[in-house]
Amino acid sequence: MRLTKKSDQPSATSNTSGLGLSRRRFLQNSGIAAGGVATAGMMAPGMMQQAQAAIVPTGAPTEVKRTICTHCSVGCGVYAEVQNGIWTGQEPAFDHPFNLGAHCAKGAAVREHGHGDRRLKYPMKLVDGQWKKLSWEQAIDEVGDKMLQVRQESGPDSVYWLGSAKFSNEQAYLFRKYAALWGTNNVDHQARICHSTTVAGVANTWGYGAMTNSFNDIHFSKSIILIGSNPAEAHPVAMQHILRAKERNKAHIICVDPRFTRTAAHANEYIRIRPGSDVAFVWGLLWHIFENGWEDDQFIQQRVYGMEEVREEVSKWTPEEVENVSGVKGDQMRRAAKELAENRPGTIIWCMGGTQHTTGNNNTRAYCILMLALGNMGKSGGGTNIFRGHDNVQGATDLGILSHTLPGYYGLSDGAWKHWSKVWDVDLEWLQNRFDQKVYRKLKPINNKGIPVSRWIDGVLEDKAQIDQKDNLRVMVCWGHAVNSQTRGVEMKKAIEKLDTLVIVDPYPTHAAVMSDRKDGVYLLPACTQFETSGSVTASNRSIQWRDQVIEPLFESKPDHEIMNLFANKLGFGEELFKNIEIKNGQPVIEDITREINKGMWTIGYTGQSPERLKLHQKNWHTFNYDTLKGEGGPISGEYYGMPWPCWGTAEQGHPGTPILYDTSKPVAEGGLTFRARFGVEREGQNLLAENSFSKDSDIRDGYPEFSDKLLKKLGWWNDLTAEEKAQAEGKNWKTDLSGGIQRVAIKHGCSPFGNAKARAVVWTFPDKVPLHREPLYTPRRDLVSKYPTWDDSESMYRLPTLYKSIQDKDLSKEYPIILTSGRLVEYEGGGEETRSNPWLAELQQEMFVEVNPVDANNMGFRDGDDVWVEGAEGGKVRVKALVTRRVDEGVVFMPFHFGGHFQGKDLTDKYPKGAAPYVTGEAANTATTYGYDPVTQMQETKVTLCRINKATA
Amino acid sequence: MAKMKFLCDSKRCIECNGCVTACKNENNVEWGIQRRRVVTINDGEPGETSISVACMHCTDAPCMAVCPTDVFYQTEDGIVLHNKDGCIGCGYCLFACPFGAPQFPSDAAFGERGKMDKCTFCAGGPEEDNSPEEKAKYGANRIAEGKLPMCAEMCSTKALLAGDAAEVSDIFRERVIYRGHNDGAWAQTTLQNETDLAYDATQPKA
């Protein structure tokens, strides 16, 4: 590859030849479109620099702030240097235990957030197709009046509150509480379309739905199998840990993916599977494991329920059938299974490639079962290391910005509302009356799951008689969300056009602001980034980290919690929302919110991480061990960095956090744990509790159920409670006792507050008890449909009719013969609005493209660098550049999903408010993606659909 | 005296471009110029290998040899720097450089190209250390602050190493020993039946 710079001038001719060497060749050949952007791009950073030079005198004192990268969930530490309030420097945090100063392209470019020249600068609204500036007061008034009107006419469920994984923990918690006080469960965020199937599948297997170990703990792995995960692009700093295991621990790395990814290039073995055949593949591995007796019998006998039923299903997955369904040959399957068996402890890593499927909940459970069979759970070097996406998607999930639960996975039952209304100190009856009181399918809206983010478009477009609520959605609030990360772009455009009002609260205008033909009824409210406020953030490994405020909010933007305060007051529930939270200068005090979180989140142990403890950890990054994350000496010796949840009991109890879930080799008081007793104590006469397995120093030398006042009394431990604790603990259990006494006493006796049970390989409450392979809704393998059909259509899931069989039954494989899958690029994140607005990143990826195998390109009659139309099976189409590469297999094409600002061939860049268009725009991959939702969580299908490709003419 | 060098460990480089944006960030490099680039061979196929490339600060630098206005100079630490004031934008250095390090803000011919720009090993230029003039023309001077180039300091997998050649080779040597196999050093993956691409001057090229 030539090392010359790319053209920075618009050129008259577009050079389209020879793009094949690398996707970054686009840089040099990016003729007309990108050249134009480049010229504009040269202006802004230069001007910004001049502005800074004028404000910051040489030698102005430098303040160093400690913050955390806002891009992915690895949680890399950042030293931000600030002079006279301007972010002038970024230094590597060599002493941060997760990244040792390292960053990927995004992390190394976060200082650009301090420029923000493409940000949305003030509140705006669309009037006759033109963006008009508004004051904050006017914006809140107009939007608020509209909401109150819709509430009056259609009920509180007709306003949709779409929150964000970009919130801090405090903002996330406040947002869920805010939606509850508005009176709806129509509140959700990106976790729905990220790892919802993981959370459901994994939590239903052994208790909690999170990454069990940590990035650092991978150092101890002897084998690493990555399936549907590409950390080299999505979590680059995780590769630091993975490669360390490979080099120092001789870990054997197996990368399973339909594409030969950048991660695959560093693996010992690459296995190419057909998209959507994960369960078949995992059962294929288990077939060899069972056949050769490589499973961990003792572990299964002591800590796993239902493995026999799995064995039965696995026996059908002979090497021949696995090859037929997934495309992987028997000898490669056997070799992989043998490597995993011979190299224990081993870990499995998965991401969106596994979760974003109609069958996502089956995939995630199959991965768990593989680790259970090998006895890899609850061990250093083992575990299911599930890498979350956004920087705070773990925290936002934990704090319940979800339509099916309140914070802490308490659910929506009457008991859950009782618990939280007590924590919030609001009257339960008042709260219940905030909701629509009618009953739909035997459920009141307060107890019924709301519409998930993946389906909001159906909430707008579906016949309202078919929806389990009063009316369609009429006002949509996208509060930190990129709609181009969602499937079915063409229908989304229709939905946006049908809405009464679209409200976008975001640092950037986003694709949603421009994709529709609306001429009015769109509001843009500028939120600031997490660098412009402070608060806590939960990394993928469950560690909670504190962020300093680096700079003041830019332009007229405001922190999200301040905007929530403005709206809550306008909408009439500000007093209840902030009952125990002080408002200072219009801003709710973050630490007060953290303390309220501590007060209620007993289920997953967000109770011990007080703001004071979090700040102390933040100031002592250097004292934590790089491999174990344990504090060694210093003020917090013995605690684990960020007190990974569960951090049991109250802050005063000083629990160190739990670095590895379900690790029985440590006492619970020192971070040990058992599997959670969540599913009862017995089923069909079989014991569900652990047998002869318990955490170190446990007073109960066997399995036990979850702790409650009754169990304490039965065990004779009731009097270990103080009189004060007793008063609060009476009639309560470990989840609802606000004194923390029940948890304290359980831990004192070496027990896990949530019990000690077996993990379950069989989830009898799910559509498929044992995970089954089911063909995707849009599959080219029609011969497999009758043998592995999808589910029947459902009249109602999450309030909406949901289709399966009726879609799969239509054979579209002739018209649309190619599998379309999607994924990430390292330079961009999510919908890409923020990263495409950062010139340092945007310069590196200027063109939206589709990866096509040379055989398919030749058969379909186009060449590398040609413009092509990719048309999805439901008719949505995108015009993109062809990148011909063997990275993808024949019959499979790939598109990155970060682009936006074009729609079906039309460039919409001019429709952004002036000066707020990203440097790079392009077709959104999801304009071409199709229907398909997981039956447990309503996860969208982005990884397997069908398409056809034609060369674009003119 | 230290001899400053870069080394990119191709077994570690994942083409994340962290080095590229770290450089942009630290030196305020304008759009269109990339002092550092990541080069990938066999992209998307077994054997895919990446390295990060910038000015290699050659001991006997060809750019210095060909410059008609003699703007280049080498610091005591072996860092190759240049004086933009004397640069006439002729582009000879670009033709002489085997790594494509020198770049120009404009594509036009000769003097119209503008002043040449390249990696400074984060060591600024001839102006006073860390003066506003130096910062505006060349970017950061981390060496004067006792720090190393930002690209290497921020590398996501610690693939890109920078510093005194002796130290850099010690780190790399230790890694090769840990890896413990004959292809543990440069290039190529450990996939079955793949030959090592490592450059070995004693062997004829395969």
Contacts between the chains, C-beta under 8 A, distances in Angstrom:
chain1	res1	chain2	res2	distance
A	1	B	39	5.3
A	1	B	40	7.4
A	2	B	100	6.7
A	3	B	37	5.7
A	3	B	39	7.3
A	3	B	53	6.5
A	3	B	99	6.4
A	3	B	100	2.7
A	3	B	101	7.4
A	4	B	94	7.8
A	4	B	100	6.0
A	4	B	103	7.3
A	5	B	32	5.6
A	5	B	33	5.6
A	5	B	34	6.2
A	5	B	103	4.8
A	5	B	104	7.7
A	6	B	32	6.7
A	7	B	32	8.0
A	7	B	107	6.4
A	8	B	31	6.7
A	8	B	32	3.5
A	8	B	105	7.5
A	8	B	106	7.6
A	8	B	107	7.4
A	9	B	106	7.9
A	9	B	107	6.4
A	21	B	43	6.3
A	22	B	40	5.2
A	22	B	43	4.1
A	23	B	43	7.2
A	24	B	38	7.7
A	24	B	40	7.4
A	38	B	31	5.6
A	38	B	32	6.0
A	41	B	31	4.2
A	42	B	30	5.7
A	42	B	31	4.7
A	42	B	32	6.5
A	45	B	28	7.0
A	45	B	30	6.9
A	45	B	31	7.1
A	46	B	30	6.3
A	49	B	28	5.6
A	53	B	132	7.0
A	53	B	136	7.8
A	58	B	131	7.5
A	58	B	132	5.4
A	89	B	26	7.9
A	90	B	25	5.9
A	90	B	26	7.7
A	92	B	150	7.7
A	92	B	153	4.6
A	92	B	154	5.2
A	94	B	153	7.8
A	99	B	156	7.9
A	100	B	158	7.6
A	101	B	153	6.0
A	101	B	154	6.5
A	102	B	18	7.2
A	102	B	154	6.2
A	102	B	155	6.0
A	102	B	156	4.7
A	102	B	157	7.0
A	102	B	158	6.5
A	103	B	18	5.0
A	103	B	22	6.8
A	103	B	154	4.6
A	103	B	156	6.1
A	104	B	16	4.2
A	104	B	17	7.3
A	104	B	18	4.7
A	104	B	156	4.8
A	105	B	16	5.7
A	105	B	17	3.8
A	105	B	18	5.2
A	105	B	20	6.5
A	105	B	21	4.6
A	106	B	21	7.6
A	107	B	18	6.8
A	107	B	154	7.6
A	107	B	156	7.8
A	108	B	18	4.6
A	108	B	19	7.6
A	108	B	21	4.4
A	108	B	22	3.9
A	108	B	25	6.0
A	108	B	150	7.9
A	108	B	154	4.8
A	109	B	21	4.0
A	109	B	22	7.9
A	109	B	24	6.9
A	109	B	25	5.7
A	111	B	25	5.3
A	112	B	25	7.1
A	232	B	14	4.0
A	232	B	15	7.3
A	232	B	16	6.7
A	233	B	16	7.4
A	236	B	14	6.0
A	236	B	16	3.9
A	236	B	18	6.7
A	236	B	156	4.2
A	236	B	157	7.3
A	237	B	156	5.0
A	237	B	157	7.8
A	239	B	14	5.2
A	239	B	16	7.8
A	239	B	156	6.6
A	239	B	157	5.1
A	240	B	156	6.1
A	240	B	157	4.7
A	240	B	158	6.4
A	243	B	11	7.6
A	243	B	12	5.7
A	243	B	157	5.6
A	247	B	11	7.8
A	247	B	175	6.4
A	247	B	178	4.9
A	247	B	179	5.4
A	248	B	178	5.5
A	250	B	180	7.8
A	260	B	44	5.8
A	260	B	45	6.7
A	260	B	46	7.1
A	260	B	48	7.4
A	262	B	14	5.6
A	262	B	15	5.9
A	262	B	48	7.1
A	262	B	50	8.0
A	263	B	14	7.6
A	265	B	14	8.0
A	265	B	46	7.8
A	265	B	47	7.9
A	265	B	48	3.9
A	265	B	49	7.3
A	265	B	189	6.4
A	266	B	11	7.7
A	266	B	14	6.6
A	266	B	189	7.3
A	268	B	190	5.9
A	268	B	191	7.9
A	269	B	191	7.9
A	270	B	46	7.2
A	270	B	191	7.5
A	826	B	15	7.4
A	826	B	16	4.9
A	826	B	17	6.2
A	827	B	17	6.2
A	839	B	31	5.5
A	840	B	20	7.9
A	840	B	21	4.5
A	840	B	24	4.1
A	840	B	25	6.3
A	841	B	21	6.3
A	843	B	24	8.0
A	843	B	31	5.5
A	843	B	32	7.7
A	843	B	34	7.6
A	844	B	17	5.7
A	844	B	20	6.6
A	844	B	21	7.7
A	851	B	44	7.7
A	885	B	43	6.9
A	885	B	44	4.3
A	886	B	44	5.6
A	886	B	45	5.2
A	887	B	43	7.4
A	887	B	44	3.0
A	887	B	45	7.3
A	888	B	44	7.9
